[in-house]
Amino acid sequence: MKNKLTIYFLIFILTSCASTEKYNQQITKLHSPKELRNDVDYAYKKLQKLHPDLYWYISKDNLDKKFNTLKNSLNKPTSSKDFYKQLAPIIASIKQGHTAIYPPYRKKTKEEKKAKKKSENPFKPLNIQNINTKLFIKKNYGKDSTLIVGSEIISINNENTQDLVKSFQKLSTGDGYNETFIPRITGRYFGSYYLNTRKQKDSILIKLKKNDSIYSRYLYAKYAKKNILKKNIKDTTKQKLLKAEKKLAKKRKKKNKAWVHTYGYNNYTKEKTRNFKFIKPDSTIVVSYMKIRGFKNGGYKKFYKESFLKIDSANSNHLIIDLRDNLGGRLGEIDELYSYLTDKEYVFIEDAKMTKRASFIYPRMHSKSWLKKSLTTLLYPAVIVYQGLKVKKKEGSPYFRFKQSKARKPKSNNYKGNIYVLINGASFSASSILSTHLKATERATFVGEETGGAYNGTVAGLFAPVELPNSKVKMKIGLMTIKTPHHISPDGFGIKPDVYIPTTKLEKDEQLEWVINDIVNI
C-alpha cells in the first residue's frame, strides 16, 4: 500500500511540474507519421481492452481494416487537430454514441489562471437546429437582439454551412444504424464541431437569412475576468440589513435552492431541466405535460412525486412526456419515473457486462484528480469487497449488478391513464432505455422521429478517459453494456414512433400539436 501511494505521489509531482507551455506546444506542433501511427495503435488497444461490446455493430475484420488504412495513410507530419479529424470517422464507425473522441484543448497559463480569465465559446448564446442540413437559430440566449430567432445561418467565415454540416456528420455517431441522431447532434453542437476542426479566432463572421433579407454579424469569443463585475456590484451596493431582513433573505435563499434542486435550472438559458404543467385544450379535458430536458441536475424524486400527485388531483387521464432533445443521464431517475408509469412488477435493466471485474475502478484510477486516485488506493480493500458483492462471472465475462437489475415494484399511486411520448433523434441513452420499456409494454403512443439511442441497449454506465500519448487527442470509452430485458430484431435501431412526424418548421411544434388534436378527437 505504501509503495502504491509513493508511486502515485511521484506521478502527481511529475505531472504537476509539467509545463503548460510545453503541452500547448505539443498539441499545436506537427507530429511525425511514426508518432501518429503509435497513437492509432494505442487507441485501438485501449478500445479492445476496455470496451465490453466493441464489435456490436461492426466486425473485427472491418474495424481492423479501417485502423490499418488510417495508419498507412499517415505519411506526412500532421497537427493534433488534423489527426483528430482523421481518427474521428474511424471511432464513429463503431456506431456507439457513448464512445467518443475529442481534440485536445489548450491549457491556461499561470498568468491566465492568476487573472482568472474565462474564455467563452462564441456560439454559446445560440441554440442552433439542423432541419434538412439547413441551420436555423432556434433560440438566442445572448444580448445581441440582432441575431434574430428563426434566421437561417448560411455561412460561417465564408464557408457554406451545409458543406460544414456534411463534414461534421462524419465525426460522431448515435447507437446502431439509425439516421436521426447525427443530424440532430450536429445542429445542437455545431459550434463545438466548428471550433474543434478550425483554428480558434476571437471573432467569427456569420451570414444569416431571414425571409428575403440577408445580413451578417460577428460572434465574439469573450475573455472576461470571473466574478469581478459581481464583486464590484456587491461592494458598491452593500447595505446593512436588519436582523429580520437577514432572516427573510436567508429563508428566500434556502427556498430558491430547494426549488433549483427539484427542477434543475440553467442560469444561462433560464430553462428548467424538469418542467410540469397542465394543458387545457377545452373546458372538459385536462392534459398533463412533462418536459424533461435531461435526466440529470439536482434531485428528481420530489419533482415526480409532486407531479403525479397533481395529476391525480386534477383527474387528468392524458399525460405527455416530452423526451425530445433529451440526451440522457441517471439510471436511477428513469427507473423512478417508470415506477409511476407501470402497475406491474418489473426488472429495469439486466446485469451490465464489462471486460474486467475491476473496470468500474478504471475511471478513478486514471482520473486527473490526485484526491480521487489517493482515496481509491486507500480504500482498495473495501473496493475489492464491493467488487465481490456486485460483480459476478457469467459465461466467462464479468457482470455488474445494479440495484435496478433486481425486481422492482411500481408506485402505489401509479398513473393508469393514456401516455404519449414525444421523441426525436436526440432522444438518447437513458431516454431510450425508458422508451424501450414503455414501447415493449405497449404503455405509450410514440410520436416524432426514431430515437438516437438503440432499442436493444447501449454501452455506457461508467466511462474511461483516454489520452493518446503523442497527439493528446482524447477518447471517452463506455465500460458497461446496459440492456433492458426487452429486445427486438433486427438489432441496431432505435425506438420507432407509432406516428412519424419529422420537424419541418422551426416556429411550429408539429408533434405536440398532433398529440393535442388526437386527444381532443378521442
For each residue, the residues with C-beta under 8 A, 3 or more apart:
1: 4 5 377 378 380
2: 5 6
3: 6 7
4: 1 7 8 377 380
5: 1 2 8 9 374 377 378
6: 2 3 9 10
7: 3 4 10 11
8: 4 5 11 12 370 373 374 377
9: 5 6 12 13
10: 6 7 13 14
11: 7 8 14 15
12: 8 9 15 16 370 373
13: 9 10 16 17
14: 10 11 17 18
15: 11 12 18
16: 12 13
17: 13 14
18: 14 15 22 23
19: 22 23
20: 23 24 107 108 109 110
21: 24 25 109
22: 18 19 25 26
23: 18 19 20 26 27 107 472
24: 20 21 27 28 106 107
25: 21 22 28 29
26: 22 23 29 80 472
27: 23 24 79 80 81 103 104 105 106 471 472
28: 24 25 79 80 106
29: 25 26 79
30: 77 78 79
31: 35 36 39 77 78 79 80 83 470 471
32: 35 36 77
33: 36 37 74 75 76 77 78
34: 37 38
35: 31 32 38 39 470 471
36: 31 32 33 39 40 74 78 83 470 471
37: 33 34 40 41 71 74
38: 34 35 41 42 469 470
39: 31 35 36 42 43 83 87 468 469 470 471 473
40: 36 37 43 44 67 70 71 74 87
41: 37 38 44 45 71
42: 38 39 45 46 468 469
43: 39 40 46 47 87 91 466 468 473 475
44: 40 41 47 48 67
45: 41 42 48 49
46: 42 43 49 50 464 466 475 477
47: 43 44 50 51 54 94 99 475 477
48: 44 45 51 54
49: 45 46 355
50: 46 47 355 359 362 464 466 477 479
51: 47 48 54 99 355 459 477 478 479
52: 353 354 355 359 397 459 478 479 480 481
53: 56 96 353 459 481
54: 47 48 51 63 94
55: 58 59 60 63
56: 53 95 96 459
57: 94 95 96 176 177 492
58: 55 62 63 93 94 95
59: 55 62 63
60: 55 63 64
61: 64 65
62: 58 59 65 66 93
63: 54 55 58 59 60 66 67 90 93 94
64: 60 61 67 68
65: 61 62 68 69
66: 62 63 69 70 90 93
67: 40 44 63 64 70 71 90
68: 64 65 71 72
69: 65 66 72 73
70: 40 66 67 73 74 86 87 90
71: 37 40 41 67 68 74
72: 68 69 75
73: 69 70 86
74: 33 36 37 40 70 71 78 86
75: 33 72
76: 33
77: 30 31 32 33
78: 30 31 33 36 74 82 83 86
79: 27 28 29 30 31 82 83
80: 26 27 28 31 83 84 103 104 471 472 473
81: 27 84 85 103 196 197
82: 78 79 85 86
83: 31 36 39 78 79 80 86 87 471 473
84: 80 81 87 88 101 102 103 104 196 197 471 473
85: 81 82 88 171 197
86: 70 73 74 78 82 83 89 90
87: 39 40 43 70 83 84 90 91 101 473
88: 84 85 91 92 101 170 171 172
89: 86 92 93 170 171
90: 63 66 67 70 86 87 93
91: 43 87 88 94 99 100 101 475
92: 88 89 95 170 171 172 173
93: 58 62 63 66 89 90 173
94: 47 54 57 58 63 91 99 173
95: 56 57 58 92 173 174 175 176 177 492
96: 53 56 57 99 173 175 458 459 478
97: 100 172 173 174 175 181 428 429 452 453 458
98: 175 429 458 459 460 463 476 478
99: 47 51 91 94 96 459 475 476 477 478
100: 91 97 172 475 476
101: 84 87 88 91 171 473 474 475 476
102: 84 105 196 473 474 475 476
103: 27 80 81 84 196 197 473 474
104: 27 80 84 467 471 472 473 474
105: 27 102
106: 24 27 28 200
107: 20 23 24
108: 20 112 113 117
109: 20 21 112 113
110: 20 113 114
111: 114 115
112: 108 109 115 117
113: 108 109 110 116
114: 110 111
115: 111 112 225
116: 113 225 226 227 228
117: 108 112 223 224 225 226
118: 222 223 224 225 226
119: 221 222 223
120: 124 221 222 223 224
121: 124 191 192 195 221
122: 191 203 204 219 220 221 222
123: 126 128 190 191 192 194 195 204 219
124: 120 121 141 142 191 268
125: 140 141 142 143 144 147 219
126: 123 137 139 140 141 142 147 191 219
127: 137 138 139 140 141 188 269
128: 123 135 136 137 138 153 187 188 190 191
129: 135 136 138 187 188 503 506
130: 133 134 135 165 183 184 186 187 188 190
131: 134 136 187 503 504 506
132: 504
133: 130 162 165 166 183
134: 130 131 152 161 162
135: 128 129 130 152 153 161 165 187 190
136: 128 129 131 150 151 152 153 506
137: 126 127 128 140 147 148 149 150 151 153 208
138: 127 128 129 149 506
139: 126 127 149 269
140: 125 126 127 137 144 145 147 148 149
141: 124 125 126 127 268 269 270
142: 124 125 126 147
143: 125
144: 125 140 147 217
145: 140 148
146: 215 217
147: 125 126 137 140 142 144 151 208 217
148: 137 140 145 151 208 210
149: 137 138 139 140
150: 136 137 210 506 507
151: 136 137 147 148 208 209 210
152: 134 135 136 208 209 210
153: 128 135 136 137 156 161 206 207 208
154: 160 161 207 208 209 214
155: 158 159 160 161 206 207
156: 153 159 161 164 194 204 205 206
157: 198 201 204 205
158: 155 205 207
159: 155 156 163 164
160: 154 155 163 164
161: 134 135 153 154 155 156 164 165
162: 133 134 165 166
163: 159 160 166 167
164: 156 159 160 161 167 168 190 193 194
165: 130 133 135 161 162 168 169 183 186 187 190
166: 133 162 163 169 170
167: 163 164 170 171 197
168: 164 165 171 172 186 190 193 194 197
169: 165 166 172 182 183 186
170: 88 89 92 166 167
171: 85 88 89 92 101 167 168 193 196 197
172: 88 92 97 100 168 169 182 185 186
173: 92 93 94 95 96 97 181 182
174: 95 97 178 180 181 182 185 425 428 452 453 454 494
175: 95 96 97 98 178 181 428 432 452 453 454 458 492 494
176: 57 95 454 456 491 492 493 494
177: 57 95 492 493
178: 174 175 181 425 450 451 452 454 492 493 494
179: 182 183 450
180: 174 183 184 424 425 449 450 451 452 494
181: 97 173 174 175 178 184 185 425 426 428 452 453 494
182: 169 172 173 174 179 185 186 425
183: 130 133 165 169 179 180 186 187 425
184: 130 180 181 187 188 325 424 425 426 452
185: 172 174 181 182 188 189 425 426 452
186: 130 165 168 169 172 182 183 189 190 193
187: 128 129 130 131 135 165 183 184 190
188: 127 128 129 130 184 185 325 426
189: 185 186 192 193
190: 123 128 130 135 164 165 168 186 187 193 194
191: 121 122 123 124 126 128 194 195
192: 121 123 189 195 196
193: 164 168 171 186 189 190 196 197
194: 123 156 164 168 190 191 197 198 204
195: 121 123 191 192 198 200
196: 81 84 102 103 171 192 193
197: 81 84 85 103 167 168 171 193 194
198: 157 194 195 201
199:
200: 106 195 221
201: 157 198 204 221
202: 220 221
203: 122 218 219 220 221
204: 122 123 156 157 194 201 218 219 220
205: 156 157 158 216 217 218
206: 153 155 156 216 217 218 219
207: 153 154 155 158 214 215 216
208: 137 147 148 151 152 153 154 214 215 216 217
209: 151 152 154 213 214 215
210: 148 150 151 152 213 215
211:
212:
213: 209 210
214: 154 207 208 209
215: 146 207 208 209 210
216: 205 206 207 208
217: 144 146 147 205 206 208
218: 203 204 205 206
219: 122 123 125 126 203 204 206
220: 122 202 203 204
221: 119 120 121 122 200 201 202 203
222: 118 119 120 122
223: 117 118 119 120
224: 117 118 120 228 229
225: 115 116 117 118 228
226: 116 117 118
227: 116 230 231
228: 116 224 225 231 232
229: 224 232 233
230: 227 233 234
231: 227 228 234 235
232: 228 229 235 236
233: 229 230 236 237
234: 230 231 237 238
235: 231 232 238
236: 232 233
237: 233 234
238: 234 235
239:
240:
241: 245 246 249
242: 245 246
243: 246 247
244: 247 248
245: 241 242 248 249
246: 241 242 243 249 250
247: 243 244 250 251
248: 244 245 251 252
249: 241 245 246 252 253
250: 246 247 253 254
251: 247 248 254 255
252: 248 249 255 256
253: 249 250 256 257
254: 250 251 257 258
255: 251 252 258 259
256: 252 253 259 260
257: 253 254 260 261
258: 254 255 261 262
259: 255 256 262 263 265
260: 256 257 263 264 265 298
261: 257 258 264 298 299
262: 258 259 274 298 299 302 303 306
263: 259 260 272 273 274 275 298 303
264: 260 261 272 273 274 293 294 296 297 298
265: 259 260 271 272 273 297 298
266: 269 270 271 272 273 297
267: 270
268: 124 141
269: 127 139 141 266
270: 141 266 267
271: 265 266 293
272: 263 264 265 266 275 291 293
273: 263 264 265 266 292 293 294 296 297 298
274: 262 263 264 290 291 292 293 300 303
275: 263 272 290 291 292 293
276: 288 289 290 291 303 306 307 310
277: 289
278: 286 287 288 289 310 314 316
279: 286 287 288 289 320 516
280: 283 285 286 287
281: 285 287 516 519 520
282: 285 520
283: 280
284:
285: 280 281 282 318 519 520
286: 278 279 280 314 315 316 317 318
287: 278 279 280 281 316 318 319 320 516 519
288: 276 278 279 307 310 311 314 316 318 319 320
289: 276 277 278 279 319 320 322
290: 274 275 276 307 319 320 321 322
291: 272 274 275 276 322
292: 273 274 275 295 321 322 323 326 337
293: 264 271 272 273 274 275 325 326
294: 264 273 297 326 327 328 329
295: 292 300 326 328 329 330 333 334 430 431
296: 264 273 329 330 333
297: 264 265 266 273 294
298: 260 261 262 263 264 265 273
299: 261 262 302 303
300: 274 295 303 304 330 332 333 336 337
301: 304 305 336
302: 262 299 305 306
303: 262 263 274 276 299 300 306 307
304: 300 301 307 308 336 337 340
305: 301 302 308 309
306: 262 276 302 303 309 310
307: 276 288 290 303 304 310 311
308: 304 305 311 312 340 411 413 415
309: 305 306 312 313 413
310: 276 278 288 306 307 313 314
311: 288 307 308 314 316 319 415 417
312: 308 309 315 413 415
313: 309 310
314: 278 286 288 310 311
315: 286 312
316: 278 286 287 288 311 319 417
317: 286 417 418
318: 285 286 287 288 417 418 420 519
319: 287 288 289 290 311 316 415 417 418 419 420
320: 279 287 288 289 290 419 420 421 422 512 515
321: 290 292 419 420 421 422 444
322: 289 290 291 292 421 422 512
323: 292 326 421 422 423 427 431 434 435
324: 422 423 424 426 427 448 511
325: 184 188 293 424 426 427
326: 292 293 294 295 323 426 427 428 430 431
327: 294 426 428 429 431
328: 294 295 428 429 430 431 432 453 460
329: 294 295 296 333 334 429 430
330: 295 296 300 333 334 430
331: 334 335 348 349 402 404 430 433 461 482
332: 300 335 336 404
333: 295 296 300 329 330 336 337 430
334: 295 329 330 331 337 338 348 430 431 433 434
335: 331 332 338 339 348 404 408
336: 300 301 304 332 333 339 340
337: 292 300 304 333 334 340 341 434
338: 334 335 341 342 346 348 434 437 438
339: 335 336 342 408 409 410 411 414
340: 304 308 336 337 410 411 413 414 415
341: 337 338 414 415 419 438 443 444
342: 338 339 346 410 414 437 441 443
343: 410 414 416
344: 410 441
345: 407 408 409 410
346: 338 342 407 408 410 437
347: 350 404 405 406 407 408 485
348: 331 334 335 338 404 405 408 437 484
349: 331 352 402 404 405 433 482 483 484 485
350: 347 405 483 484 485
351: 392 394 399 400 401 402 405
352: 349 399 400 401 402 405 461 480 481 482 483
353: 52 53 397 398 399 480 481
354: 52 357 359 360 391 397 398 399 400 479 480 481
355: 49 50 51 52 359 397 398 479
356: 359 398
357: 354 387 391 393 398
358: 361 362 383 387
359: 50 52 354 355 356 362 398 400 462 464 479 480
360: 354 363 387 400 461 462 479 480
361: 358 364 365 376 383 387
362: 50 358 359 365 366 462 464 479
363: 360 366 367 462 463 464 465 479
364: 361 367 372 373 375 376
365: 361 362 373 376
366: 362 363 464 465
367: 363 364 372 373 465
368: 465
369: 372 373
370: 8 12 373 374
371: 374 375
372: 364 367 369 375 376
373: 8 12 364 365 367 369 370 376 377
374: 5 8 370 371 377 378
375: 364 371 372 378 379
376: 361 364 365 372 373 379 380 383
377: 1 4 5 8 373 374 380
378: 1 5 374 375
379: 375 376 382 383
380: 1 4 376 377 383 384
381: 384 385
382: 379 385 386
383: 358 361 376 379 380 386 387
384: 380 381 387 388
385: 381 382 388 389
386: 382 383 389 390
387: 357 358 360 361 383 384 390 391
388: 384 385 391
389: 385 386
390: 386 387 400 401
391: 354 357 387 388 398 399 400 401
392: 351 398 399 401
393: 357 396 397 398 399
394: 351 397 399
395:
396: 393
397: 52 353 354 355 393 394
398: 353 354 355 356 357 359 391 392 393
399: 351 352 353 354 391 392 393 394
400: 351 352 354 359 360 390 391 461 480
401: 351 352 390 391 392 405 406
402: 331 349 351 352 405
403: 406
404: 331 332 335 347 348 349 408
405: 347 348 349 350 351 352 401 402
406: 347 401 403
407: 345 346 347
408: 335 339 345 346 347 348 404
409: 339 345
410: 339 340 342 343 344 345 346 414
411: 308 339 340 414
412:
413: 308 309 312 340
414: 339 340 341 342 343 410 411
415: 308 311 312 319 340 341 419
416: 343
417: 311 316 317 318 319
418: 317 318 319 445 519
419: 319 320 321 341 415 438 443 444 445
420: 318 319 320 321 444 445 446 447 515 518 519
421: 320 321 322 323 435 438 444 445 446 447
422: 320 321 322 323 324 447 448 511 512 515
423: 323 324 427 431 435 446 447 448 449 450 451 495 497
424: 180 184 324 325 427 448 449 451 503
425: 174 178 180 181 182 183 184 185 449 450 451 452
426: 181 184 185 188 324 325 326 327 452
427: 323 324 325 326 423 424 431 432 435 448 451 452 453 494 495
428: 97 174 175 181 326 327 328 431 432 451 452 453
429: 97 98 327 328 329 432 433 453 458 460
430: 295 326 328 329 330 331 333 334 433 434
431: 295 323 326 327 328 334 423 427 428 434 435 451 453
432: 175 328 427 428 429 435 436 451 452 453 454 455 458 494 495
433: 331 334 349 429 430 436 437 453 457 458 482 484
434: 323 334 337 338 430 431 437 438
435: 323 421 423 427 431 432 438 439 446 451 453 495
436: 432 433 439 440 455 484 486 495
437: 338 342 346 348 433 434 440 441 443 484 486
438: 338 341 419 421 434 435 441 443 444 446
439: 435 436 442 443 444 446 455 486 495
440: 436 437 484 486
441: 342 344 437 438
442: 439
443: 341 342 419 437 438 439
444: 321 341 419 420 421 438 439
445: 418 419 420 421 498 499
446: 420 421 423 435 438 439 495 496 497 498 499
447: 420 421 422 423 497 498 499 501 511 514 515
448: 324 422 423 424 427 497 499 500 501 502 511
449: 180 423 424 425 497 500 501 502 503
450: 178 179 180 423 425 493 494 495 496 497
451: 178 180 423 424 425 427 428 431 432 435 455 494 495
452: 97 174 175 178 180 181 184 185 425 426 427 428 432 494
453: 97 174 175 181 328 427 428 429 431 432 433 435 458 494 495
454: 174 175 176 178 432 457 458 491 492 493 494
455: 432 436 439 451 486 487 488 493 494 495
456: 176 483 487 488 491 492
457: 433 454 481 482 483 484
458: 96 97 98 175 429 432 433 453 454 478 481 482
459: 51 52 53 56 96 98 99 478 479 480 481 482
460: 98 328 429 463 478 480 482
461: 331 352 360 400 478 479 480 482
462: 359 360 362 363 478 479 480
463: 98 363 460 476 477 478 479
464: 46 50 359 362 363 366 476 477 479
465: 363 366 367 368 474 475 476
466: 43 46 50 474 475 476 477
467: 104 472 473 474 475
468: 39 42 43 471 472 473 474 475
469: 38 39 42 472
470: 31 35 36 38 39
471: 27 31 35 36 39 80 83 84 104 468
472: 23 26 27 80 104 467 468 469
473: 39 43 80 83 84 87 101 102 103 104 467 468
474: 101 102 103 104 465 466 467 468
475: 43 46 47 91 99 100 101 102 465 466 467 468
476: 98 99 100 101 102 463 464 465 466
477: 46 47 50 51 99 463 464 466
478: 51 52 96 98 99 458 459 460 461 462 463
479: 50 51 52 354 355 359 360 362 363 459 461 462 463 464
480: 52 352 353 354 359 360 400 459 460 461 462
481: 52 53 352 353 354 457 458 459
482: 331 349 352 433 457 458 459 460 461
483: 349 350 352 456 457 487
484: 348 349 350 433 436 437 440 457 487
485: 347 349 350
486: 436 437 439 440 455
487: 455 456 483 484 491
488: 455 456 491 493
489:
490: 493
491: 176 454 456 487 488
492: 57 95 175 176 177 178 454 456
493: 176 177 178 450 454 455 488 490 496
494: 174 175 176 178 180 181 427 432 450 451 452 453 454 455
495: 423 427 432 435 436 439 446 450 451 453 455
496: 446 450 493 500
497: 423 446 447 448 449 450 500 501
498: 445 446 447
499: 445 446 447 448 514
500: 448 449 496 497
501: 447 448 449 497 510 511 514
502: 448 449
503: 129 131 424 449 506 510 511
504: 131 132 510
505: 508 510
506: 129 131 136 138 150 503
507: 150
508: 505 513
509: 512 513
510: 501 503 504 505 513 514
511: 324 422 447 448 501 503 514 515
512: 320 322 422 509 515 516
513: 508 509 510 516 517
514: 447 499 501 510 511 517 518
515: 320 420 422 447 511 512 518 519
516: 279 281 287 512 513 519 520
517: 513 514 520 521
518: 420 514 515 521 522
519: 281 285 287 318 418 420 515 516 522
520: 281 282 285 516 517
521: 517 518
522: 518 519
